[in-house]
Amino acid sequence: MDRSEIIFYLNGQRQVVSGPDVFLPLSSYLRYSLSLTGTKVVCSEGDCGACTVILGWLDSERALSYRIVDSCIQFMYQLDLCHVISVEGIGSETSLHPAQKAMVDHFGSQCGFCTPGFVMALVDLTEKKASYNTTDVKDKLTGNLCRCTGYDAIVKAALSLSDAKVKSVIQNYDQKQMTSEFQALQGDNVSIQAKTQFSTKAFFKPASLAQALRFKSEHPGARIVAGATDVGVQTNKGRANDSEIMFIAHLHEMAAIQIQEASDGTGPVGQLQIGAVANWSDVRSACRTSLPEFAEILDIFAAEQIRNAATIGGNIANGSPIADSLPVLYALNASLTLSSVGGSRQVLINDFFRGYKQMDMKPDEILTNVTIPLPARESILKLYKVSRRKDLDISTATLAIYLEMESGKVTNSRIAAGGVGPVIKRLQGTETLLNGKALNESLLLEAGQTAVREIAPISDVRASKEYRLQVIQNLFAKFYFEEIAKVEVA
């Protein structure tokens, strides 16, 4: 069955939207179409968290699963079969939610503009954990910025809710009714055309991967959208005006994450199979045990609101030379599954990028899966991200060092750097230098010098060319003192 409107619930109330409103950001729809002005907009690019809302989606088990997101870069067309909880839906007509009252009691609000976003993050924290500490609070609030209070009062407000037996907001709403309707409509294709202020737009939400591949073959120029964390910024800043859009984040057949372990101790360790629309929160959880070095990078990759929406496939297909996921994928020699109505093919990520934003992908293909070989048992994997601030920042430069070892010597190396050219750069000369040798300080200092001769960074708003060259060289010294010297001392 096909539908020409999206159906969702807002604070428990059924909503139907069609026409040009389908292409609005959720924050704009709340504020200007429904006059729900509690949700604030500051940056329009997912940086500040003032627009935080809670979204409930059907998960792979066909049950509603709730997460916080930034509503300024979530479009209405992404919300079909979703329950949206805004700040207006967490309390009652006569009482504040405990998170709101805690912010009042602990003087957590001054100008008040960021306050609704903080409150929504705290509500989600109380939904997910009955008890938590300061570290949990700071992790949760990484995606929320305040220019007034210095955060101490906000952290105190959050801690006052730990072990307070806060009543669930989600359970205030009829989960059974919404879930039942969403399940019944899950098999629908949604197709909408509308005239907006500047152009005519078309939107398609396929019910299955097969439907998505068929649509892509018939509309090769359509923009594929999953989390929209990048296209949302482009659109809000007037740099994108796509006439055809296909939304695929709901396709669970493209979201599975599986760890395939080797059956014995003699062969390869195994591999991590990640569906292209798996979001970064789920990828981070899967990597915590199977690929912990990558999980540590994902801890500072973005705030939770972004990780809950952004996908690994989007990060790859966006083709940015400073994408935080790409160096480790290069170093571990990941492969990509590209699918079309004619079948699927495998492309090594080291062969995928042909130039800046130029990829080995045909117009009718969709990136459907990422396969990451796990590090060999006798190996070293170290990932570095250099940025102006630790959390929620775009990389200035990145480096992945992967070394397979035997009897104290490097038998195979793969080293990849980001932010040093139009695409991620494999440092093959540096790899050749290291192969067959035992690691020591002089060798790694030489490796740093070799590396800077292989890269060609530019100067931009984040750093100068000279700074990037020095950073890459310094990272090899850092690698020695943090990973090799400590073993020698031990």
Buried (B, 14 or more C-beta within 10 A) or exposed (E): EEBEBBBBBBBBEEBEBBEBBBBBBBBBBBBEEEEBEBBBBBBBBBBBBBBBBBBBBBEEEEEBEBBBBBBBBBBBBBBBBBBBBBBBBBBEEEEBBBBBBBBEEBEBBBEEBBBBBBBBBBBBBBBEBEEBEEEBBEBBBBBBBBEBBEBEBBBBBBBBBBEEEBEEBBEBBEBEEBBEBBEEBBEBBBBBBBEBEEEEBBBBBBBEBEBBBBBBBEBEEBBBBBBBBBBBBBBBEEEEEBBBBBBBBBBBBBBBBEBBEEEEEEEEBBBBBBBBBBBBBBBBEBBBEBBEBBBBBBBBBBBBBBBBBBBBBBBBBBBBBBBBBBBBBBBBBBBBBBBBBEEEEEBBBBEBBEEEEEBBBBEBBBBBBBBBBBBBEEBBBBBBBBBEEEBBBBBBBBBBBBBBBEEEBBBBBBBBBBBBBBBBBBBEEBBEBBBEBEBEEEBBBBBBEBBBEBBEBEEEEBBEBEBBBBBBBBBBBBBBEEBBBEEEEE
